[in-house]
Each structure stands twice: as structure tokens, then as C-alpha cells.
Amino acid sequence: MSDERFKELLHEGRRYDLRFLLLHKAESTELSHEPVLPTGIAILAAICKKKGIFVRCVDYSVTRFDPGRLKEIIRNDRINVVGISATTQAIKQAYAMVKVVKKVDDRIIVQMGGPHVTVLYEEALRNGADIIVRNEGELTFLELLPFLNGTTPDELPGRLESVKGIAYRSRTGAVKVNRPNERICDLDLIPFPDRDSFEFPEKYHMAIRITRGNSFSILGTRGCPGHCFFCSRAVFGNAVTARSAENMVEEICQVKERYPDITQFEFLDDYLLFDLERMNHFCDLMMERKVNLYWSAGNTRADNIDLDTLKKMKASGCFKINYGIEAGTDEILKSINKEITVEDARRAIEVTRSAGLYVGVYFILGHHKETVEDIEETIRLARSLPADAVQFTINTPWPGTAMYQYLEKKNYLLSKNWDEYQYFKKPVFRTDNLTPELLGKLFHRAYLSYYFDPRLYFRHVKNLLSTRRFYLYFTTLSLILSNLLKRGEKQK
């Protein structure tokens, strides 16, 4: 039903007198160190263009937020609808954007979307938003268009009762939450992201790259079947929907043709290898069509790994894959519902290395039941794994997660200043076993212990000599130094 409805609305010939400005922000006051094209609003921009609607996009993750310039854009482009997407750590700046928009013209309709406002929609409405698009946004975005056409914020409440997937204020000021919209099952129906509306490819690049040249990102699946205690599933939930291998390869080929300097790309999926048959088919198509681009598999789980699939991935151009291991003991992994074991992690990394792929690993410090000894075990595990790069982050209790709800119920949250909800800043919570100060020291120790271990650099030199992939290890070293410097800045 949702697929047919989406297809119908996308291709109907109705014209709209709407002029959209779509804004995105991923970090608080900082520019992103590893900028990724905001796929969500890039898809909405593509939908607007397909519908003949004027649209302009500004990504404040790669461009400094300038209120004066924003006002100028709104006036010059005669904007009447603004859509804003922001992460939790950038939400205060997003609210500042709302104020700028309303100062220019309070008749402009402001929509907000994303995981933070999906959960904290009342907060967003208090901060000036007119409509909150909750969960997956494309179908709701299309269904809203007729109700936005030729209206103002004051006229909206009486028009929105039938629109699923939104929150807004009624005529009396009460918060209204309409029933959720259905998710789109066939992701091949969704237009490819409109990269032309951004400073692409110049402003966007993969953190770790195998060769010189521009890069891009692609999303092949939505959702994750995992139930991790710390993970936000506010937008896509636990059901996995996927694009076909043919659809993904077609997008990759189009990007390569349009931007000849592209040499590599990365997947942004939470769980790319959930279907190994699909991944094998994707690799076959990449080789059949002679795409000849290097690619990173992004993130996947450590409990669904197959050596033959990994070898085929490498043959088709894959050079890197990341695993979220997150903790160093089976007890803590069980307590956070990670549904893997330390042995699963070891095996995944060893098998991936044997396939000739570069391995990145993520660990989170500060789980709700962790002790000092558990974190020290995580550091020992990280040092013992034959990974090429390891990143430690401080547990960040995103609103709506089981972690956030647990800490809030225990009165262990120490701040709701969203600017402080950063992976590399001091913790915003305590636990039964850890104070923020102690966790901060352990976090610092983890980086020093791992990145000042000579064995890591001997391994890199050995790999460099055997692979001759100088640029790959140069960008790895750059990322290591960036993380260390970032840690130093946060310690001041």
C-alpha cells in the first residue's frame, strides 16, 4: 500500500506553488571532520525537482552557519517552506535556524525531521517548528505537499488531521501526534539523491581513502535487526528494507559518469551484509559492468561473515569494512544486547584480514553496567586484534534509546544541553560504577594505550610494504592524528 501510494504521488502531474529551502547540520558549532552528503535531504531535493518544485539546499556541516547569509537566501529565493534536518548534537543550532527563518517572515512554514525531533517533537514545536515529520520521511513529505500549497502556519492546524507521520499544534495549541506512516518497502522507487544541489564532490570525502580523487557515499539499506541498548532506531526501526543490487549499481554508474574525478565510494549502511546472497549479486554486477571504483563496505555486524563473499567483495573493488564490536567482554556485550561474542569479533576480523581487506573497529566506553576492569579488558582486546584502525568513543545516550531511558529513570543524566552530546567530549552521565571524570580518564587512556603501541605501526609498515597502498595508510595516519588532536582539545 505504501509503495503504491508513494509511486502515485511521486509521478502525479499536479503543480505546486512552493519554494523549498532544505537545511542540514550534523555537529554543533563545528564543521564535520568527515563530511558525508546528507542523503535524507538530498533525496527530498530530488523529489522536489521531479515534481517541478523549486528547491535549494545548504549543508551547514561543510559551510559555516551565517544568519545574515541565510536571511539573504530566503529573501532572494522567495522561500515559503523550510525543511531542517539535524542530529542531536546540532539541534540547538537547528533551532537557531528556525528563529532566523521566522524573523525573515513568520508566514514561512518550517518542517523538521530526523531522529532527534522524531523522539522530542514537543521540544521542536516549542522552538518554532510548525510540522515535525517523524520516522521515514519521503512518503510523508509527498503527502504534505497539497496541504502546504498556498497556506500559512496559522492555517495549518485545520488541514493536517489526515496526514500520517507528523506532529504539530492544534488550533488550541495542544500538541497533536498523528498515527505513524507506513515505511516504503521497495527502496528502488525512491529517486537517487540530488548531489547537484550540494557542493559536491569538492566538500565531501571519505575519512580513509585508498587512492587520490573524489569520493561519495551511498545508502543501500535502511534499518537494523539488532537491539543494541545504546542505538537509536527512531527513524527506520528494526525491520530492514533494501535496494536491489541493480539499483545500487545504477546509481554508482551514474555518479561515476557525471563526476569523472570520482575514484571511490563508501556505504553508510548500519548492516550492509545482512543478506550475503544480495551482496554477492552486487559484486557480480560491479564486475560485469566494469565499474572499476574502489569502495568501502561501511559498517556491518561481526556474526554474519563469509570468507567467499569477502573475497568476491575485494575482487569487485572493496578495500575496507568496519565492525562495531563495542565492548571487550561477553558479559557487557550481553548486557547491551549486542548479540555477538568476543569470539565472533575475533573471527570476523581474522577472516576479513585473510580476505585481504582493511579492517576498522569501533568500541564504545561507558556502558551502563561497565566497570573499570571491563573497560581495561576492552582496551586489551583492542590492542590484541589485528585491525588496521580502532576508534573509541564515549557512550552517548541519544534521546529515545534504551540507554537514555535507563539513565533518565535512574536520574543519572547530568545534562540535557544537546551541544554536549558528543562522542569525543566528556560524558553527560554517570553509572553505578563510573563517574564522568573516571570515564574521561579511561577514554584518554584507551587512545594513548592503543595508538602509542609500537606494534600498531609495525603492522602498518608491514602492510604498506606488502600492499604498496601508500595513500590508504597515509589517510589512516591522518585520521589517527585527528582523533588524538580531537581528544587533546576536549581535555583542555
Helices and strands as residue ranges (DSSP letters): H 2-11, E 19-25, H 39-50, E 54-59, H 67-76, E 81-86, G 88-90, H 91-104, E 109-113, H 115-119, H 121-126, E 131-133, H 138-148, G 153-155, G 157-159, E 166-169, E 175-177, G 187-189, G 195-197, E 214-218, E 221-222, E 241-242, H 245-258, E 262-267, G 272-274, H 276-288, E 294-300, H 307-315, E 318-326, H 330-335, H 342-354, E 358-365, H 372-384, E 389-394, H 402-409, G 418-420, H 436-451, H 454-467, H 470-491
